């Protein structure tokens, strides 16, 4: 005991002498303790094994831990956007030594700096940019946790909270449920800096100097640079509210007389925006020309049900990670107790403290009311700008920060022993907490029971995981079979554990007040509660996300310029998921970003045939089942199609999906899906017995090959399925296959192959009928068929991935002699899809042409003009042409502002072609055509940013004079 007292005394002495160093060490040690397996155990905070990477299941040959549940709300966004595109940005910076402006590997080209999402200029993002590894990402994530805690401490100390309460505020903000849920998202870069912005404002209000003015500009710029406008808007609004509040109510009349402070506030924001103009102006240009997730929506009024309020006390009560019920973020029972202790004891604070508590608590209550959709405030979500902000998500950090600050004031009461009627207040808090818990449990009891009683695999996984932490084999096996009956015991366990935590905190607080425990016990209690919340979450093993599989090498060995397209029924198992191709320099027509070019996506929807379900969510991932023989793949320069091993004929898949008719059976019994049998994957359709489907087929092949069988999920319990295939030709019906899949026969413990001879039906239109009939019981007859095989002459690679070559692909650049002029998009789309329109020899442009340019009436019948791309770089393309006649050089890259063209050194106009491509007009003869991406938005933004930097350096240079003027 004496030793502990000596150690504690030395720590106190050290913290008195070197307060901020001691505080930084405190938060540094917390990060180590909370993320010990990541720092020392080879685990990772990344979610790259989630699926949909270089392989459908994630990284190539990863055989490490597969967490039952990822401890983040959106594991896919990091895996599909942030990590691969950051790798690409890092490669450009390291190898080409410039900021990347354009990425030709996404879609048909994308202005990656304008995309803003990656925060190319944000300093912390340069850790993964430069070091390009999962370890670099882990370091960046851990730095963000540290900054959230330490910056909150600094702000708390600046508003004169004591050290221990300031530490508590930092702990709450850095380890809240929101932080743990969204630490892998770009907007968290902004949200951890909220206390920095408030600190900068508070320093300026305390004393107006040139350095503090520059600090405010820097803090505001850092809030802008990560590239998430919604999070930036909320952070700046929250910071502005604090500035105005502190100006008028904290710093008093001596500052009120200096009206110039408000002008300084305005100047700070102007300087911050001009400083970041190099990124903001390209973003605004893209925003003007884009579709985005807020297009034609009013999401500002969105809310979450108030019945989920108990999620603040209990993590996983509603399992938001699996989408059970949308709810607010975990804060812990101890935090909530301290928050309400401060409110119920507000009369015991000094005047300035009361004002601060009122500000933060009022903000928290009003924003929570908005988040939960209370009528008296929800209307603000319909106001301009606010109507495009998602309050339940992006307002949460400011709410949690406010609660953390008020909780710290509650802790200060316990330290100073200024609290009265302690038991009465605790009883009131306990009663309120209990009532909210019972209300939430009752409100969503049926939802939870329904989810589990339906044998939701996520629910089973969750239960098994938490029980499995204690290495109890029997409960795990028990849960596998009777998990649905554990709903009420589970809820009872959650509620009674909450009661236990509440009482434990009460006892700790009471004994702290009586000097039985040191006051630091309260802080340790809060830390322990967050630690228990985080501890059960498994982590994946750190692994090379972009380990190159052999099929990537095959594609890279093709020295021609081409694009690829990967397609699969399940989005999360897409072939070489969009954006991942950028890492390897492979160009993919698919794209997944928050902002996408409007022209390209309208072309995809109205011409290529991508389903609106993809377009409306601003993604093109290969989920629309487009036949590979679609002629617009040729126009898009798609040379290779990727599909699962052994599955390649998506023409058949598309016909079945779009034209297949369910003759009998439940509609749910026939739908696209994937299944596994004896560790072999099948992609196709479920045809749960009893079901029968028919679909028409034009026979242009000699055979039809596919696989079928009962999946692993049913084979052990099924009593068999009778499967038959019939051909209907005119009035005649012939059976080509009849097979009884008997689970007792080991033969059927693997997929069976059907190879149907279609030679007698060559050139005919027939109907194929597939029928699955059950045995005595159909409960487990989970019958699947799929993995249709394409003709072998088109399959050029068939190992860990199937690659099909498109023999009819058009080159990236080619010459046409006929042009039509149309301006209406619908007319353009209709004309492009017309059978009479020859995409190889005709184009549609949207601008008036000079009289001597070609139309369909005066074009020569034959022409041997050539176009050869001699240099293709991210931001510059050079094409050498030999024109036998006047014509148009078409480049099937994205038409977008900022691209300029010159012919033999003379600048010429670029025409929007076939709605989304580019072309230039060439006269007869040999010409050198150069396309270069040199956007005015970037150039002007760079000039503005440089001028602003000069202004800031000028402020620093004339610091003394400016300080005198500010006085």
N, C-alpha and C positions, 0 to 999 in steps of 0.2 A: 504493500500500500504506500509505503514511504517512497519507494522507487517511482511509482506512478505519479505521486505528487511532485517529486523533483522534476520528472520529465515534463509534466504539465506546466510547472513553473518556468522551466526553460523555454518552452514553446511560447508561453505568454510573454516572457521577457523579449524573445526574438521578435514576436509580432508587434510589440510596442515600439521597438527600435526601427524595424524594417517592415512596416505594415503591409505595403502593397506587394513586396516580394513574398511575404508570408502568405498573403491571400492568394497570390498566383500559384504558389506551391500547394496550397490547400486544394484548389480546383484541379491542378495538375494531378495530384494524388487521387482525387476522386475519379478522374477520367481513367486512371490506371486500374483502380479497384473495380469500377463498373464494367470496364471493357478488358479485363485481364486476359480472357481467352483470345481477344483480337490482338493485343499487344505482345503477348508471350506464347500463345497457344496455336498460332498458325490459322486462326479463324479470320473471317472477313465480315465487314459490315455491308459489303456489296451484295447485290441480288442477281448476279449474272447467271447463276445456275437455274434461275426461274424457268427458263425455256425460251425458245425463239431466238437463238443466237446464230453462231456459225453452223450449228446443227439444230434440228427441231427440238431436242431436249436441252439445249444450252451449249456450253463449251464442249469441244471435241475431247472425248475419252475421259471426261470427269467422272470419277468413281468415289468421290468423297461424301460427306454428310449431305443429305437432302432434308432440310428442316421440315418438320410437320407444318409449321406455319411461319411465314416471314414476319418479322417484327416491324413491318412498314405497311402503310396503307396502299402504296402503289409501287410494287417491285418492278413492274414492267417498264415504266417510263424511264427509269435509270438504265435498264438493260437495253432498251430499244432506241433510246435517244442520247442520253447524256454520255454514257461510257463510249460507245463506238464513235460518235461525232467528236468527242473530246480527243479521242485517239487520232482521228483525222486532223483536227486542228493542230494538235501537238506535232504531228508529222510535218505539216506545212511550215510551222514556225521553226522547227529544228532543221529541216532539210532545205527549205527554200527561203528562210529568213525574212518572211513578211507576214502580215496579218492576212488570213484567208478571207477573201471576199465572196468567192463563188465556189460551190462544190458541184462538179459535173456528175458525181456518182449518185445523187439523189434525184429520183424522178427523171426529168430530162434537163436537170440543172436547177440549182437553188442558191439564192443569195444568202450564204450562211452567216455572214456578219449581220446582215439585216434581220435574220431570224431572231436575233437578240437573246433567244432562249439559253444559249450556251454561255453568255457572259464572257465573250472572248477577251475583254479588256479587264475584267474583274481580277484583282491580284491573286486571291486564294485559288482560283481555278487554274492558275499556272502551275500549281503543284502536280496535278495529273497531266496537264499539257506537256510538261517537260519530262516527267519521270515515267509516264505511260505504263502504269501497272495497277493492280488491285491494291498493293501496299500503298501506293501514292494516294489512291482514293480513300483508303482507311485513315491515313494521316490527315487528309483534308477534312474528313468527317470529324475526327477527334479534335482537331483544331477548332471547329465550329462549336462543339460542345463546350470546350474550354472558354472560348470567347463569350458564349452566352452567359456562363456563370460569372466570369471575371468582370465583364463590362457591367453586368447588373450590380455587382458589388461596388464598383467604382461610382456608379450613379447613386446607389443607396447611401454611400458615405457622403457624397456631395450634398444630399438633402438632409444630412446630419443624423442619419440612423447610426446606431452603435454597430460595432464590428460584427458581433455574432448575428444580430438580425440581418445585417447586410449579407453575410455569408448564407443565411437561410434563403433570402430572396434569390440569390444566385443559384442555389441548389434547386429551388422550385422551378425557376425558369429554364434551366438547362436540362432537367430530367423529367419535365412534364410529359404527359401522354402525347401532346402535339409534337414535341421535339423528337420523341422516340418513333413517332409515326411518320414524320416527314423529313427526317434529317438527311435523307438521300435525294431530296428534291431541290432544284435550283432556288426556289423561293425561300428556303431556309437560310441561304446565304444573306438574304436581306433581313430576315426576322431576327437573327442573332445580333444584328447591328442596331436594333431599336434602342437598347440602352445607350449605345454610343452616340446616337443622334440626340437623345435627351440630355446626356452628359455634356455634349458640345454646346447645346442651347443654354444649359444651366451655367456653364462657365462664362459664356458671353453675357448673360444677364447679370452675373455677379460682377463682371468687369469687362468693359469694352476695350479690347486691344486688337492690334493687327493680327497677332498670332492666333488669338481665339476666334477671330473672324475667319481666318484661313482654315482653322480646325473645323469650324461649322461647315464650310464649303466642302472640305474633304469628306466629312461624315455624310453629308447629303449626297455627294457624288457616289460614294460607296453604296448608298442605298439604291441608287439608280442603276449602277453598272451590272449587277447580276442578271438583269434581263427578264424579270418577271413583273410586268407593269401592275398587275393587281396587288401583289405584295408591296411593291413600291408605293402605290397609291395609299394603302392603309398605313404604312409606316410613316409617310410624310404627313398624312392627316393627323395621326396620333401625335407625332412630334410637334406639328403646328398647334394643336390644341394645348399641349403642355406649355409651349412657348408663350402663348397668349395668356393662359392661366397663371403661369409663374410670373409673367411680366406685371399683371395687374393685381394679383392677390398674394404673391410671396415676397417679391422684392420691394413692393411698397411705392410710396410717393416719390422717393428720390430717383427712381428710374422712370416713373410715369412722366415726370417733367421733361425727360429727354425723349421727345417724340422721334428722334432719329433712330431709336432702337427698332421701331417698326420698319423703317426704311432699310435698316441693316438686314432684318429678316427677309424682306423682299429681295434685296441685293444678293443675299446668300443663295437663295433658291435660283435666281437668274444665273448667277455665276456657276452653280452646280450643273444646271442644265446645259449651259453653253460649254462647260468643261467636258461634258459627256456627249456633245453634239456629234462627234465622230461616229458614235454608235446609234444615237437617237434618230438622226435624219435618215439613214438607210432603213431603220426600222419603220419610220412613218411612211416611207415610200412603199415598203412591202405591205404595210397595213392597208394602204390605199388600194393595192392591187391583189388583195388576198381574200381567201375564205379563212375563217377562224371559228373556234368553238363557241364564240359569242355571236356569230352572225345570225341576224334575224331572231335573236332571243332577248328576253328580259329576265335575266337570272338574278337581278338584285333583290327580288322578293322571295327567293328561295329560302327555305328554313328547314330545321330538323324538329322532330316531334318533342314537345316538352316532357313527354312521358319517359324519355331516356335520360332524364337529369341525373339519375343515380350512377350513370357511367363516370361521373366526376369522382365518385368514391371507389368504384369497383372496376378494375380493368377486366375486359373480356366478358362482362355481364351480357352484353348484346353482340359480342363478337363482330365489331365493325370491320375487322380485317377480312371477314368473309361475307360482308354485306348483309348480315342479319337485319340490323336496324341502324340507320344513321344516328349518330349520337355525338355528344361533346367529348372532350378529351380528359383523360385521367389527371387528377391533381392530388389525390390522396386525402384521407380522412383528417390527418394531422394538419395539413395546409388549410383545409376548409374550417376546422375548429379555430385555428389562429386567426383566420380572416374574420369570422364572426365575433370572436373575442374582442378584436380591435373595434368593430362597429358598435357592439353593445357597451363598450367602455369608452366611447369617444369623448365623454365629458372629462375623462381623466388626463387628456392630452393637453399640451400647450397649444396656443392659438395657431401657430404656423403648422404644427403637426396635424391639427384638426382639418385645416384646409387641404393639406396634401391627401389625407385619408378620404375626405369627401370627394376630391377630384378622381382618384383612382377607383374608389368603390362605385361612385356614380357612373363613371365610364364603363366599368365592368358590368353593372346591372343593366344599363341601357343597351349595351352591345349584346349581352346575353339575351335580353328581351327581343332584340332584332334577330339574333341567331335562331331563337325558338319561335319566331314569327308572331309575336304579340302585336295585335292590331294597332295599338297606340303609337308604335314606332316603326312597324314593318313598312309603312308607306314610303319611308325614305328610300327604299330600294327601287322605287319607280322614278326617282329623280335622274336627270341627265348625269352621265358618268357612273353614278352609283348603280344604275340599272344594269351595268355590265360587270359588276363585282360580286363575287361569291362570298357573302358575309360568313356563312358557317365555317368556311375554311380559312380565308385570309384575314378575317378579323380576329381569329382565335389567339394568335400570338400576343397582340396588344391586350386582349382580355386577360390572358394568363399572366402577362407581365404585371398588369394592374393588381390582380389577385395576389401575386407574389409580394408586391410592395406592401399591400395592406396586411398580409400575413406577417411580414417582418415587423410591422408596428405592433401586431398582437404579441409577437415574441418579446418585443421590447418591454411590454407590460409585465411579463413574467420575470424578466431580468431585473427590472426596477422595483418589482413588488408593489406596483401602483394599482393593482386590480382589486375591486371590491365585489362582494356577492359572487364569488367565483363559482360556487356550487350551483347557484340559481342560473347563472348564465350557461354553464356547461349542461345543465339539465334541459334548458331551452334549446340549445344547439343539438343535443342528443335527440330530443323529441322531434325537431325539424328534420334531422337527418334520417331518423327511423321512418317518419311519415313519407318522405320523398322516396326512400328505398321501397317501402311497401307499395306506394303508388306506381312506381316504375315496374316493379315485379308483376303487379296485378295487370297493369296496362298491356304488357307484352308477354305475359305468361303463355298465351295461346300461340304466339309466334314462335317462341322458343320450343315449346312442346311439339309444334308441327314440324319444325325443322329437324328435330332429333328423331321424332317418331317416323319421319320419312327416311330414316337411315342416312341422313346427310353425312357424307364421308368426312367433311370438315369437322362436324361435331364429334364424330367418333375419334378423329385424329387428335382433336383438342383434348378430349377426356383422356385418351390413352397416353398422350404426351405428359400431362401433368401428373397422372398416377405413376407413369413410368419413371419420373424423376426420382422416385423413392425405391426403384428397383423391385417393385412388387409384381411378380409375374402373374399371380392369380387374378388380381383385380384387372390387369390389362386384358387377359383372355376373357374375363367376365364381361368387360365393357364391350368387347367385340361382338358379343351376341345379344346383350340386353341393354345397350346404351340408351334406348328410348325410354326405359323405365327409370333411368337415373336423372331425369330432368328435375324433378322436385327435390331429391336429395342434393343435387348440384346447386340449385338455387338456395336451398337452406344452408348449405356450406358457405356460399358466398355471403349471405346475409349475416350469419352468425360469426363469420370471420371479421366482418365489418364491425359488429358489436364488440368483439374481442379487441380489435385495434383501438376503437374509441375508448373503451374502458382502460386499456393499457396506457394510452396517452393521458387520460385523466389522472390516473394514479401517478404517472411520471411527473406531470405538471404540478400536482398537489405536493408531492414530496420534494420537488425542486423548490417550490415556494417555502417549504419548511426546512430547507438546507440539508435534506437527506441525500439528494443527488445534486451534483453541480448543474448549473443552468445549461451547460453544453449538452446535457442529456436530451433536451428538447430538440436541439439541432441534430443530434445523432439519431433520434427517433424518426425525424422527417427523412433523413438520408436512408435509414434502414427501410422505410416504407417504399421509397422509390426503388431501392435496390432489389427488394423482393419482387416488385413489379417487373423489373427488367431481367432478373436472373433466369427465370425459366425459359427464356427465348433462346432457341438453338441458333447457331450460326453455321453457315456453310464454311468449307475449307477454302483457304486462299489458293487460287489457281489461275493459270494464264487463260484469261477469258478468250483471247483470240489466237489460241493455239491452232495452227493452220492444218486442216484436214487435207487429204490428197486431192479431193475434187476441186478445192480452191487452186491448187497448183496446176491442175488441168486447165482451168479457165484462164489462169495467168499466162500460160504458155501460148495462148492464141494472141498473136501480135496485131491482129486486125482490131479496128474500133467497133465495139458492139455493146449491146445491153443484154441484161438477163431478166427473167421473170420467174419467180417461184410461187407455186400454188399448192394449197393444201386445205382440206375442209376445216381444220381447227386453227384459229388465228394464232394461239400461243405456240403452235408447233410449225409455224411457217418455215419454208425453206430459205435459209440464209436471210434472216429477218431483215426487213427494210432498215437502211442506214448502216447495218453491219458491213455491207459490201464496201462502204467507204474506206474502212480500215485497210482493205486489200487492193484498193484502186480499181475495183470492179464496178461497172455502172449498172444500176438497177432502176427500172422504171417505177418501182414502188417507193413510197415515202411515208413517213410518219412524223409529223411535226405539228406544233400548235398553230402555226400560220403556214398556209400553203397557197401557191399561186392559183388565182381564180380561173384563169384560162385553162390551165392544165387539168384541173379537177373537173371543170365542165366538159372538157374533151373526154376525159375518162368516163364520165357518167353518160354523156349523150352520144358518144361515138364508139368507144371501146366496149361499153356495156358493164362497167363496174356498178354494183348495186348501190342504191341510195343509202342502205344501212352503213356502208363504209364511208361514202362521201359525206354524209351528215355528221359523222364523228371525226371528220378531218383526218382520214387515214386511208391509205391504199396499201393493204398488206397481203393481197393475194387470196382473199377469202370469197371472191365472187363467182368462182367456178366458170371462168371464161374459156371457151374452147381454144386449144392451142392453134387451130387453123384459122382463127380470126385474122382477117387481112390487115387489120390495123396494128397487130404485132409486127408485121413486116414493115409498116411505115415508121413505127417507133424504134426500128433498128434492133429488135429483140432477136438475137441469134440463138440463144440457149434458153431452154425451159428447164427448171429444176423441179423435181418431185421426189417423193419417198422411194427408197429402193424397191424395184419391182412394180411400182405404180407410175404410170406415165400417161395413159390415154384419157386426158380430161375432156376430150370431145364426147366420149361415151358418158363419163361422169356428169357432164353438163346436160346431156340429153335426158338422162335418168332424172336428174334433179329438177329440170324445168318442164319436162314433158311426161314424166312417169305418172301414171294414174293408179291410185289405190282402188283396186276392184272390190276387195273386202278387207276388213281389219280396222283397228283403231288408227286414227291419223298419227298418233304418237308412235305407232309400231313401225312406221316407215319414215326415215329421215336420215340425212347425212350424219356420219359419225365416224369415230375411230375406235378400235378395240385391240386387245392384245391376247395372244394365245401362245403359251409356251415361249414367252419372251420375244415373239415375233409380232410386229405391228401390222395392222391392216387399216387402210384408209378407204372408206366407201360409204356403205349404208347399213343401217340396222333394219332387219325385216323380221321383227318379233312375231313368232307364230301365235295365232293363225293370221296370216296376211298373204295377199296376192297383189302384185303390181304388174302393169303392162306399159311398155313404152315403144314408140315407133323407131325404126332404124333403117337408114338407107345403106344397103350393103355395098361397100367399096373395098372389102377385105375378104380374105379366105377363111379367117377364123376369128373367134372371140374368146380371149383368155382372161380369166379372173380367178380369184380365190374366195373360199367360203368356209364357214364353220361356226360353232358355238364358242363364244369368247370365254376367256378365263373366268369372267364374272358369273358365268352360268354353268360351265361345263361340269363342275363337281356335283351339282344338284339337279341338273336337267335329266329328264327321262328320254330325251331324244327328239329330233326334229326330222321330218320328212321334207326334203328339198327337191323341187323339180323345176325344169326349164323347158318351155314349149315355144315353138315358132308358129305364128299364125300368118299364113300367106294366102290372101283371098279368103276362100271358105275352108281351106285345109288347115289342120292343126297337126303338128308333129312334135313328139317329145324327144328332146335331144339329151336330157339328163334327168335321172331320178336316183336319189341317194338318201339313205337313212343315216343321219349322223348319230351314231350310237356312242354315248359317253363312256360306256363300259369297254369299248374297243379302243386300245391305245392308238390305233391308226388315226382316230379323230381328235387326238390331243395335239394336233398341229393343223394348220390351215390346209384344206384340200384345194387342188387346182382343177378348174374346169377349162377344157380346151375344146370349144364347140366348132365343128366343121360347118362353115357357112357357104361353101363352094356352090351348092345347088341353088342358092338364092342370090347369086352375083347380079348386081344391077337392079335388084328388086327392092321395093318398099315393103318391109315386113313389120310385124309386131312381135316383140319378145315378151313372154310372160314368165315371171319368177314367182314361185309360190312356196311358202313355208307352213307346214301343218304340224301341230303339236302331237306329243304322245298323250298319255292320260292327263298329265298336268303341264300347263304351259308357263308356270310361274318363273322358271329359270331359263326359258328358251330364248336366250339373247343371241339370236342368229345374225351374223354379219356376212356381207359379201362386198367385194371391192378389189383393190389392187389390179385394176385393168391394165393390160400391157399394150404398149404401142407397137407399131411395126418395127422390127429390129433394125431396119436400115437407117432409121432416124435416131436410135439410141447410140450415143457416142461414148457414154460412160455409165457404168451400172454397178457400182460398189456400195460405199456408204451413202451415196446419193445417186439418183438417176438423172442424167443430163441428156436432154433431147435437143438435137440441132434443128433449127428452122432453116430449111434449104431455100426458102423463098424470100429471105430477109433482104430488105433494101439497104444500100449503104447509107452511112450517116449523112453524106453529102452527095447530091445527084442533080442532074440538069433536067428541067422540063421545058416544054415549048408552048404549053397552053395554060392560060390563066383566066380565071373568072373572077368577077368583082361582085362580092356580096357583103352587106353590112350587118344584117340581122343575124344574131347567133343561131336562132332556131332554123333559119333558112340554110345557114352554113352546115349545121349538123345534118339536116335532112339531105342536102346535096351530097355531102361526103359519104353518107350511107347508101346513096342511090346505087343500084347495080350498074347503072350506065356511067358512073364516075370512075375513071381510071386513076387510082392513087399514084401510079408509077409515072404517069405522063401528064397529069393535070394538077393544078393547085387552085386554091381559092384565096384571094387576098382581099383586104378590107380598105384599100386606099385607091384613089383615082390614079390612073396610069397615063403617062404621056402618050401622045397619039402614035408614036412609032413603036410602042411596046406591043407585045403579042397578045392576041386573043385566040379563042378557039377557032375563029374563022380563017385566020391567015397564017397559021403555024404550018411549017413544012411537014410532010408525011414521014420522012426519015431523017434521022440526025444521029451522028456518032460523036457528039460532044462528050468530053470527059471532065471529071472533077476528082482530084486526088488530094486528100488531106496530108500535107507534109509535116505539119506540127500541130499537136493538140495538147495544149496546156490548160490548167484550170481557168485562166483568165485571158487566154489568147489562143486563137485558132488561125492557121494559115492554110489556104486551099489553092492549089494550082489548077487552072482550068484551060481547056482548049475548046473553044466554041466554034462549031461549024456554022452555026446560025445564031442570031440573037435569041436569048432565052433567060430563064431564071435559074440561079443557083440556089437550091434548097438545102438548108442545114436543119436537121430535125432535132435541134436543141431549143430550149425554152425562149420564146419571145418575151423579153423583159426589159424595162427601162435601165439604161446604163450600158447596154451593149451598143457598140459603135462598129461600123463597117467601112472599109476603104478598098477601093479597087485600083491597083497600081499606084498606091499612095494617095489617091484622091478620095475624100470622104463621100460616101453615098448613103442613101436612105435604106433602112431595113424595113421590109414589109412583114406585117403579121400574116402568117401563111397557114392555111388549114386550121385557123383559129389559134393555134398554140405554138407553131414553129416559126422559123425565120427564113427569109429569102432576100436575095438582092438581084437586080436586073443587070445582065451582062450583054455587051455587044459582041459581034463576031470577032474572033481572034483569041490570042492567048492572054490570060490575065492572072495576076496574083491577088487573091482576095484575103483580106485580114479582118477577122472579128476580134475585138478586144473589149473586155469588161472594165470600164473606167467611169463608174457612175458619178454624176454630179453631186448626188446626195452625200457620197463619201468624201469627195474632194472639198465640198463646201463645209461639211461637218468637221473635217480635219483642220481646215483653216480656222474655223471658229474655235475649236478646241485649243489650237496652238496660240491663238490670240488671247484666249482666256488664261492659258498658262502664263503668258507674258504679263498679263495684268496681275496675276497672283504673285509672280516673282517681283513685280514692281511694288506690290503691297509689302512684301517681305523686305525689299531693298530700302523702302522709305518707311520702315516700321516706326521709327521714333517720331517722325513728323505726323504720321497717321495717328499714333497713340495720343499725341498732343491735341490733334484735331478732334478725336473722339472724346477727349475729356471736356 
